[in-house]
C-alpha cells in the first residue's frame, strides 16, 4: 500500500537554476498538504479550485492520471512516479488526480 503526499500550490516562484519553490511568505496561506493512500485499486483526489501546481511524492512507486471524477488510471495510461522522488506538475484547479500503485 502506497502513501502518496499531495501538496497543492496556487502559485510558485523560481529560486535560480529553475528550481521551483513555494512563494516566500505565502506558503502557509496558499498550500494544502494531503496524504492519499493508494492500493491496487484506483484512488481519486479532488484538487481545490485555486490549485495550479501539485507536488507528488510517494513512499513507493505509483502511477497518476489527471482528469475528471469518472476517469480511472492504469499502469498503461498513467504517468509513473518513482518512490521517494518529488515531482511537480501544472494542473487545472478542481480536477481529479487518480492514483494506482
JODALIN-V61406 format. One record per residue. RES is the residue in one small letter. BURIAL is I if it has 16 or more other ideal C-beta (glycine too) atoms within 10 Angstrom, else O. Layout:
res->RES burial->BURIAL
res->RES burial->BURIAL
This chain:
res->x burial->O
res->x burial->I
res->x burial->O
res->x burial->I
res->x burial->O
res->x burial->I
res->x burial->I
res->x burial->I
res->x burial->I
res->x burial->I
res->x burial->O
res->x burial->I
res->x burial->O
res->x burial->O
res->x burial->O
res->x burial->O
res->x burial->O
res->x burial->O
res->x burial->O
res->x burial->O
res->x burial->O
res->x burial->I
res->x burial->O
res->x burial->O
res->x burial->O
res->x burial->O
res->x burial->O
res->x burial->O
res->x burial->O
res->x burial->I
res->x burial->O
res->x burial->O
res->x burial->O
res->x burial->O
res->x burial->O
res->x burial->I
res->x burial->O
res->x burial->I
res->x burial->O
res->x burial->O
res->x burial->O
res->x burial->I
res->x burial->I
res->x burial->I
res->x burial->I
res->x burial->O
res->x burial->I
res->x burial->O
res->x burial->O
res->x burial->O
res->x burial->I
res->x burial->I
res->x burial->I
res->x burial->I
res->x burial->I
res->x burial->I
res->x burial->I
res->x burial->I
res->x burial->O
res->x burial->O
res->x burial->O
res->x burial->I
res->x burial->I
res->x burial->I
res->x burial->I
res->x burial->I
res->x burial->O
res->x burial->O
res->x burial->O
res->x burial->O
res->x burial->O
res->x burial->O
res->x burial->I
res->x burial->O
res->x burial->O
res->x burial->O
res->x burial->O
res->x burial->I
res->x burial->O
res->x burial->O
res->x burial->I
res->x burial->O
res->x burial->O
res->x burial->O
res->x burial->O
res->x burial->O
res->x burial->O
res->x burial->O
res->x burial->O
res->x burial->O
res->x burial->I
res->x burial->O
res->x burial->O
res->x burial->O
res->x burial->I
res->x burial->I
res->x burial->I
res->x burial->I
res->x burial->I
res->x burial->I
res->x burial->I
